[in-house]
Amino acid sequence: MKQPLENLTKEEIATIIKPAFRAKQIYTWLYHHYVDSFEQMKNIPKEIREQLEAEYILTPLKIVVVQNSKDGSRKYLFELHDGHTIEAVLLLMKEKEYHEDGSLKHHERYTVCISSQVGCKVGCAFCLTAKGGFVRNLSAGEIVEQVRLIKKENSIDANRRVNLVYMGMGEPLDNLSEVVQAVKIFADLDGMAISPSRQTISTSGLSTKIEKLGKMELGVNLAISLHAVDDALREKLMPINRAYNIESIINAIKNFPVNTRKKVMFEYLMIKDVNDDVVAAKKLLSLLDGIKAKVNLIYFNPYGGTQFQRPEEKDMIAFQEYLIKRGQLCTIRESKGLDISAACGQLREQIL
């Protein structure tokens, strides 16, 4: 089967297509003009287009369903070449604003939440994605194409930067080689030019892979899905904790290269009467001692059949205030896309 051209970095294309400057032109067609056929690459000689057509495909995904949230978020259901499906979400973080004279103050600001696997092996008790089990890893091209198609569908110009979070379906570090390839493709200045500093890899805590990622010094941001402050509870919520306990995760993070202006994000999913009291906040503060950390508290987002409940707002605020008063940066994440099941832990493969 032909592989997607989006699997390749510009440098890799340059080793296949001669002269090498054609690779930059091809990248421009792909990531600036969002073409979906080789025929549309008008300044590429016919023989090169025919060579590409014979060996590669474009658009390894197709948009099947788009759901629009009242908060401006959009959830995309993509179908892959083998009939499996994945989801990604375009999050509107800030509306377009104008000056008093009517001139543009700033464009909309977007974050795209992308998937790295069909399903997930991790099996977190609170996550809907895990209910369908693990099917396969995505290729770098399938990861990249989620963003390319979303930008095209929303007419987001190539020179408009977006933030990327690998927080969709799957555990990114369980598909490390393809995720790293995607990071490089996204970052290419002749392509989407999404700097690694705008890319956040979220992991459930595969400590050995965190160490491996750190040694690559890609410049990406790291987010840890912690969700519990002791191993006993974390094992109930996240069975992977048996293989990668909290101590191993904290040790790996202490060695992870962090940009001087950045912090490691700790995602903490608050579940009513499970991990939402001040006792847990105190333990969390102790765990993060000595780490440049930011804590992001997330409301548990209910779905049909779950045993867990959304926490009370007052408990979220009390938890946050306990940390802040003791010098720990802490935010409460607004749940976006809740009305279209596009919020954290709600993405999953769907039967077409």
For each residue, the residues with C-beta under 8 A, 3 or more apart:
1: 81
2: 55 56 57
3: 7 56 57 139 141
4: 7 56 57 58 59 60 139 141 142 145
5: 8 13 26 30 52 56 57 58 141
6: 30 58 60 140 141 142 144 145 148 185
7: 3 4 139 140 141 181
8: 5 12 13 16 141 185
9: 12 13 181 184 185 188
10: 13 14 23 24 27 188 190 191
11: 14 15 23
12: 8 9 15 16
13: 5 8 9 10 16 17 22 23 26 27
14: 10 11 17 20 22 23
15: 11 12
16: 8 12 13 55
17: 13 14 20 22 23 26 48 51 52
18: 22
19: 22
20: 14 17 23
21: 24 25
22: 13 14 17 18 19 25 26 44 48
23: 10 11 13 14 17 20 26 27
24: 10 21 27 28 190
25: 21 22 28 29 41 43 44
26: 5 13 17 22 23 29 30 41 44 52
27: 10 13 23 24 30 31 32 188 190 191
28: 24 25 31 32 33 190
29: 25 26 32 33 35 40 41 44
30: 5 6 26 27 33 34 35 58 148 191
31: 27 28 34 148 158 188 190 191 192
32: 27 28 29 158 191
33: 28 29 30 40 158
34: 30 31 148 149 151 152
35: 29 30 38 40 41 58
36: 40 58 59
37: 40 58
38: 35 41 44 49 52 53 58
39: 49
40: 29 33 35 36 37
41: 25 26 29 35 38 44 49
42:
43: 25
44: 22 25 26 29 38 41 48 49 52
45: 48 49
46: 49 50
47: 50 51
48: 17 22 44 45 51 52
49: 38 39 41 44 45 46 52 53
50: 46 47 53 54
51: 17 47 48 54 55
52: 5 17 26 38 44 48 49 55 56
53: 38 49 50 56
54: 50 51
55: 2 16 51 52
56: 2 3 4 5 52 53
57: 2 3 4 5 60
58: 4 5 6 30 35 36 37 38
59: 4 36 62 145 149
60: 4 6 57 80 81 139 141 142 145
61: 78 79 80 86 142 145 146 149
62: 59 78 79
63: 66 76 77 78 149 153
64: 77 78 79 85 352
65: 76 77 350
66: 63 74 75 76 77 153
67: 74 75 77 340 342
68: 73 74 340
69: 72 73 74 75 336 337 338 339 340 342
70: 339
71: 92 336 337 339
72: 69 92 95
73: 68 69 89 90 91 92 336 337 340 342
74: 66 67 68 69 89 90 150 154 342
75: 66 67 69 87 88 89 337 340 341 342 347
76: 63 65 66 87 88 89 90 146 149 150 153
77: 63 64 65 66 67 85 86 87 350
78: 61 62 63 64 85 86 87 88 145 146 149
79: 61 62 64 83 84 85 352
80: 60 61 83 84 85 86 118 138 142
81: 1 60
82:
83: 79 80 352
84: 79 80 118 135 136 349
85: 64 77 78 79 80 118 349 350 352
86: 61 77 78 80 115 118 138 142 146 168 169 349
87: 75 76 77 78 115 168 169 342 347 348 349 350
88: 75 76 78 112 113 114 115 146 147 150 168
89: 73 74 75 76 112 113 168 336 337 342 347
90: 73 74 76 110 111 112 150 154
91: 73 110 111 112 113 336 337
92: 71 72 73 95 108 109 110 336
93: 109 110 111 163
94: 97 106 108 109
95: 72 92 108
96: 104 106 107 108
97: 94 104 105 106
98: 102 103 104 105
99: 102 103 104 105
100:
101:
102: 98 99
103: 98 99
104: 96 97 98 99 107
105: 97 98 99
106: 94 96 97 109
107: 96 104 160
108: 92 94 95 96
109: 92 93 94 106 163
110: 90 91 92 93 154 156 162 163
111: 90 91 93 162 163 164 165
112: 88 89 90 91 146 147 150 162 163 164 165
113: 88 89 91 165 167 168 347
114: 88 143 146 147 164 165 166 167 168
115: 86 87 88 118 138 143 146 168 169 170 347
116: 137 138 143 166 168 169 170 171 172 174 175 178 179
117: 120 121 134 135 136 137 138 169 170 171 174 175
118: 80 84 85 86 115 134 135 136 137 138 169 170 349
119: 129 130 132 133 134 135 136 169 170 348 349
120: 117 123 124 127 129 130 134 169 170 171
121: 117 134 171 174
122: 127 130 171 174 204 238 239 240
123: 120 130 238 239 240
124: 120 127 130 204 225 227 237 238 239 240 345
125: 236 237 238 308
126: 227 237 269 271 300 306 308 345
127: 120 122 124 130 131 345
128: 131 303 306 341 345 346 347 348
129: 119 120 132 169 170 345 346 347 348
130: 119 120 122 123 124 127 133
131: 127 128 348
132: 119 129 135 348 349
133: 119 130
134: 117 118 119 120 121
135: 84 117 118 119 132 349
136: 84 117 118 119
137: 116 117 118 170 174 175 178
138: 80 86 115 116 117 118 142 143 170 175 178
139: 3 4 7 60 142 143 178
140: 6 7 143 144 178 179 181 182 185
141: 3 4 5 6 7 8 60 144 145
142: 4 6 60 61 80 86 138 139 145 146
143: 114 115 116 138 139 140 146 178 179 182
144: 6 140 141 147 148 182 185 186
145: 4 6 59 60 61 78 141 142 148 149
146: 61 76 78 86 88 112 114 115 142 143 149 150 168
147: 88 112 114 144 150 151 162 164 186 192 194
148: 6 30 31 34 144 145 151 152 192
149: 34 59 61 63 76 78 145 146 152 153
150: 74 76 88 90 112 146 147 153 154 156
151: 34 147 148 154 156 158 162 192
152: 34 148 149 155 156
153: 63 66 76 149 150
154: 74 90 110 150 151
155: 152
156: 110 150 151 152 160 162
157: 160
158: 31 32 33 151 192 193
159: 193
160: 107 156 157
161: 193 194 195 198
162: 110 111 112 147 151 156 194 198
163: 93 109 110 111 112 194 198 199 200
164: 111 112 114 147 186 194 198 199 200
165: 111 112 113 114 199 200 202 223
166: 114 116 172 179 199 200 201 202
167: 113 114 200 202 223 344
168: 86 87 88 89 113 114 115 116 146 347
169: 86 87 115 116 117 118 119 120 129 347 348 349
170: 115 116 117 118 119 120 129 137 138 174 175
171: 116 117 120 121 122 174 175 203 204 206
172: 116 166 175 176 179 201 202 203
173: 176 179 201 203 206 209 210 213
174: 116 117 121 122 137 170 171 206 209
175: 116 117 137 138 170 171 172 178 179
176: 172 173 179 180 209 212 213
177: 180 181
178: 116 137 138 139 140 143 175 181 182
179: 116 140 143 166 172 173 175 176 182 183 201
180: 176 177 183 184 213 216 218
181: 7 9 140 177 178 184 185
182: 140 143 144 178 179 185 186
183: 179 180 186 187 196 199 201 218 220
184: 9 180 181 187 188 218
185: 6 8 9 140 144 181 182 188 191 192
186: 144 147 164 182 183 191 192 194 199
187: 183 184 191 193 194 195 196 199
188: 9 10 27 31 184 185 191 192 193
189: 193
190: 10 24 27 28 31 193
191: 10 27 30 31 32 185 186 187 188
192: 31 147 148 151 158 185 186 188
193: 158 159 161 187 188 189 190
194: 147 161 162 163 164 186 187 198 199
195: 161 187 198 199 219
196: 183 187 199 218 219 220
197: 219 220 221 259 262
198: 161 162 163 164 194 195
199: 163 164 165 166 183 186 187 194 195 196 220 221
200: 163 164 165 166 167 220 221 222 223 265
201: 166 172 173 179 183 213 220 221 222 223
202: 165 166 167 172 223 224 225 265 267
203: 171 172 173 206 209 210 222 223 224 225
204: 122 124 171 225 238 240 244
205: 210 224 225 226 238 240 241 244 246 248 249
206: 171 173 174 203 209 210 240 244
207: 210 211 244 248 249 251 252
208: 211 212 244 252
209: 173 174 176 203 206 212 213
210: 173 203 205 206 207 213 214 222 249 252 253 256
211: 207 208 214 215 252 255 256
212: 176 208 209 215 216
213: 173 176 180 201 209 210 216 218 220 222 256
214: 210 211 217 252 255 256 257
215: 211 212
216: 180 212 213
217: 214 257
218: 180 183 184 196 213
219: 195 196 197 259
220: 183 196 197 199 200 201 213
221: 197 199 200 201 259 262 265
222: 200 201 203 210 213 253 256 258 264 265
223: 165 167 200 201 202 203 264 265 266 267 296
224: 202 203 205 249 253 264 265 266 267
225: 124 202 203 204 205 238 267 269
226: 205 229 234 246 249 266 267 268 284
227: 124 126 234 237 238 267 268 269 275
228: 233 234 237 238 241 246 275 280
229: 226 233 234 246 275 280 283 284 287
230: 233 234 246 283
231: 234 235 241 245 246
232: 235 236
233: 228 229 230 236 237 274 275
234: 226 227 228 229 230 231 237 238 241 245 246
235: 231 232 238 239 241 242
236: 125 232 233
237: 124 125 126 227 228 233 234 241 271 274 275
238: 122 123 124 125 204 205 225 227 228 234 235 241
239: 122 123 124 235 242
240: 122 123 124 204 205 206 243 244
241: 205 228 231 234 235 237 238 244 245 246
242: 235 239 245
243: 240
244: 204 205 206 207 208 240 241 248 249
245: 231 234 241 242 248 249
246: 205 226 228 229 230 231 234 241 249 250 287
247: 250 251
248: 205 207 244 245 251 252
249: 205 207 210 224 226 244 245 246 252 253
250: 246 247 253 254 287 291
251: 207 247 248 254 255
252: 207 208 210 211 214 248 249 255 256
253: 210 222 224 249 250 256 264 291
254: 250 251 290 291
255: 211 214 251 252
256: 210 211 213 214 222 252 253 264
257: 214 217
258: 222 262 263 264 292
259: 197 219 221 262
260:
261:
262: 197 221 258 259 292
263: 258 292 293 294 329
264: 222 223 224 253 256 258 291 292 293 294
265: 200 202 221 222 223 224 293 294 296
266: 223 224 226 284 288 293 294 295 296
267: 202 223 224 225 226 227 296 298 344
268: 226 227 275 284 295 296 297 298
269: 126 225 227 275 298 300 344 345
270: 275 276 297 298 299 300 311 315 316 319
271: 126 237 274 275 276 300 308 309 311
272: 276 300 308 309 310 311 312 315
273: 276 309
274: 233 237 271 308
275: 227 228 229 233 237 268 269 270 271 280
276: 270 271 272 273 280 311 312 315 316 319
277: 280 281 315 319
278: 281 282 318 319 322
279: 282 283
280: 228 229 275 276 277 283 284 319
281: 277 278 284 285 318 319 322 323
282: 278 279 285 286 322
283: 229 230 279 280 286 287
284: 226 229 266 268 280 281 287 288 295 323
285: 281 282 288 289 322 323 326 328
286: 282 283 289
287: 229 246 250 283 284
288: 266 284 285 291 293 295 328
289: 285 286
290: 254
291: 250 253 254 264 288
292: 258 262 263 264
293: 263 264 265 266 288 328 329
294: 263 264 265 266 329 330 331
295: 266 268 284 288 323 328 329 330 331
296: 223 265 266 267 268 330 331 332 333
297: 268 270 316 319 320 330 331 332 333
298: 267 268 269 270 332 333 335 344
299: 270 310 311 316 332 333 335
300: 126 269 270 271 272 308 309 310 311 345
301: 310 335 338 343 344 345 346
302: 306 308 309 310
303: 128 306 341 345 346
304:
305:
306: 126 128 302 303
307:
308: 125 126 271 272 274 300 302
309: 271 272 273 300 302
310: 272 299 300 301 302
311: 270 271 272 276 299 300 315 316
312: 272 276 315 316
313: 316 317
314: 317 318
315: 270 272 276 277 311 312 318 319
316: 270 276 297 299 311 312 313 319 320 332
317: 313 314 320 321 332
318: 278 281 314 315 321 322
319: 270 276 277 278 280 281 297 315 316 322 323 330
320: 297 316 317 323 324 330 331 332
321: 317 318 324 325
322: 278 281 282 285 318 319 325 326
323: 281 284 285 295 319 320 326 328 329 330
324: 320 321 327 328 329 330
325: 321 322
326: 285 322 323
327: 324
328: 285 288 293 295 323 324
329: 263 293 294 295 323 324
330: 294 295 296 297 319 320 323 324
331: 294 295 296 297 320
332: 296 297 298 299 316 317 320
333: 296 297 298 299 344
334:
335: 298 299 301 338 343 344
336: 69 71 73 89 91 92 342 343
337: 69 71 73 75 89 91 340 341 342 343 346
338: 69 301 335 341 342 343
339: 69 70 71
340: 67 68 69 73 75 337
341: 75 128 303 337 338 346 347
342: 67 69 73 74 75 87 89 336 337 338 346 347
343: 301 335 336 337 338 346
344: 167 267 269 298 301 333 335
345: 124 126 127 128 129 269 300 301 303
346: 128 129 301 303 337 341 342 343
347: 75 87 89 113 115 128 129 168 169 341 342
348: 87 119 128 129 131 132 169
349: 84 85 86 87 118 119 132 135 169
350: 65 77 85 87
351:
352: 64 79 83 85
